[in-house]
Amino acid sequence: MIWFLLAVGAAVLYLIYIYNSLVKLRIRVKNAWSQIDVQLKRRHDLIPNLVNTVKGYAKHEKELFETIAKYRAQAQNAKSMREIGESEGHLSEAMQKLIAVVENYPELKANENFLQLQEELVSTENKIAFARQFYNDMVMKYNTKIQSFPSNIIANMFNFKKAEFLLFPGERENVVVNF
């Protein structure tokens, strides 16, 4: 009888351990996302300043400025992880084109304000990349846990849902800039 109670107690403790590890991973995924969100907001705040600085020198690049504004608005209004990934990927491509356009304006490349904004943007892009890598690592661990036996039983019982990876489509392609 005592062995039976010990076995039941051990099973209950194991189930509690599995549940708590699932909760911990779900919280880590949410925390990792919040780190990305902070950097994306910083990026969205920097972009208008950078664009306005470039506008003063490159007035005929109106279409590019409009494209950047469109993708920035889409990124800020995106709801799902897929929408966020797509809009942020397009925004990254447009910003790379903007930086390439700057190469045609030596006086702009020497502008201190532009250089500072460009450095802040590059720094932010690096932080986004690292935060996204950490987020996707947490999503992988979490999704693996909720799909692996026996934790998948507990995950299904308590309605743990798979998390989505954050992917930026098109980021592996080379940016083509036509003048």
N, C-alpha and C positions, 0 to 999 in steps of 0.2 A: 504494500500500500504506500509506504513512504517513498519507494522508488518511483511509483506512478506520479505522486505529487511533485517530486523533484523533476521528473521529466516534463510534466505539464508546466511547472514554474520556469524551467529552462526554455521551453518552447515559447512561452509568453514573453520572457525577457528578450529572446532572439527576435520575435516579431516587433517588439518595441524598438529594439536596436535598428532593425531594417526601416521602420517607419521614420525614426528620427534621422537616419542617414539620408533618406529621401527628402525630408523637409530641409535638411542642411544644404543639400545640393540644389534644391529649388531656390533657396534664398541666395546661394552663391551665384546662380544664373541671373537672378534679378539684380543683385549687386553689380555683377559684371556689366549688365545692360545699362545700369545707371551711370557707370563710368564712361561708357560710349556716349550716352546721351549728353553728358556734361561737355565732352569734347566736340560733339556735333553742334551743340548750341554755340560754343565758342567759335567754331568754324563759321557758322551762319552769321555771327556778329562781325567777324573779320571781313567777310567777302564784300559787303557794300563799301567799306572803307578802301579796300584794295581796288575795287572796280572804279570808284570815284576818282582815285588818284590816277589810274590809267586813263580814264576818260578825258582828263585834261590834256593829255598828250596825243591820244589816239582816237580822235573824234570820229573817224570813218569806220570804226570797228563796232558800230551800233548793233549789228545783228548778234555778235558775240555777247555783248552786254545784255541784250534782251534774253538770249538763251540762258545765260547765267542766272538772271533774275527769275526766269521761269522755273529752272531746276531747283533753285533755292526755295522758292515758294512750294514746289511739290515736295521737297524734302521736309520742310517744316510742317506740312499738312499730312504726311504719310502716316498711316495707322498700323498696317501689318508689317511684319519683318520683311516680307518680300517687297512691299512698296518702298520701305525705307532703303533697303539694299539697292533697288533699281534707281531710285531718285538720287541717292548719295553717289552711286556709281556714275550716273550721267553728270552730276555736279562736279565730281572729280575730273572727269574728262574735259569738261568745259573750262575748269580752272587751269588744267595743264595747257590747254590751247591759249588761254590768256597769258600765261607765263611765257609761252613760246612767242606770242605776238610782241611782247615787251622787248624781245631781242632786236626788233627793228627800230627801237627808240633809245639811242644811247643816252640822251639827256634824262630819260625816265629811269634807266638802269642806274644812273648816278644819283637820283633823287633819294635823299636820306629817309624821308617819310615812306616812300615806296619800299626801300630796302628793309626797313624795320617791319612793315606790314608783311612783306614777303617772308621774312625770317619767322615771324609769328605764325604765319600760315603753314610753312614747312614744319615747324615744331608741332603744331596742332595736328597736321596730317600724320606725323609719326606717332603721336599719342593715340590717335584714332586707330592706326594700324595695330599698335600693341594692345590697346583695349579690345579691339575686335578679335584678335588672336586669343586673348584670355577668355573673352566671352564664348567664342566657339569651342574652346577647350572645356569650359564648364558645361556647355550644352552637350558636348559629346559624353562627358562623364555622367551627367544627369540622364540623358537618353539611354545610355548603356545600362545604367542601374535600373531604370523603370522597365526595361525590356529583358533583363536577365532574371533567370530563376534563382531563388524563390522570391526575390524582391518584386518581380512583376505581379505576383499575386496580391501583395500588399498595395502596390501602386494602382492596380485595377480596383481594388476594394475601396480605396480612398480617392479615386478619380484624379490621379496624377496624370497630367497630359504631357506629351512630347513638346519640347521647346524647339523653336526654329533657329537654324543657323543664320547668321548675318552674312550674306554674300553680296558683293558688288559686281554685277554682271559687266563684262566688257573690260575689266581691269587688266586682264592678261594681254589684251590687244594693244598694239602700238598706236599711239595717237598720231593721226595724220592731220597736218596743218597745211592748208593751201592758201597761198597769197595771190 
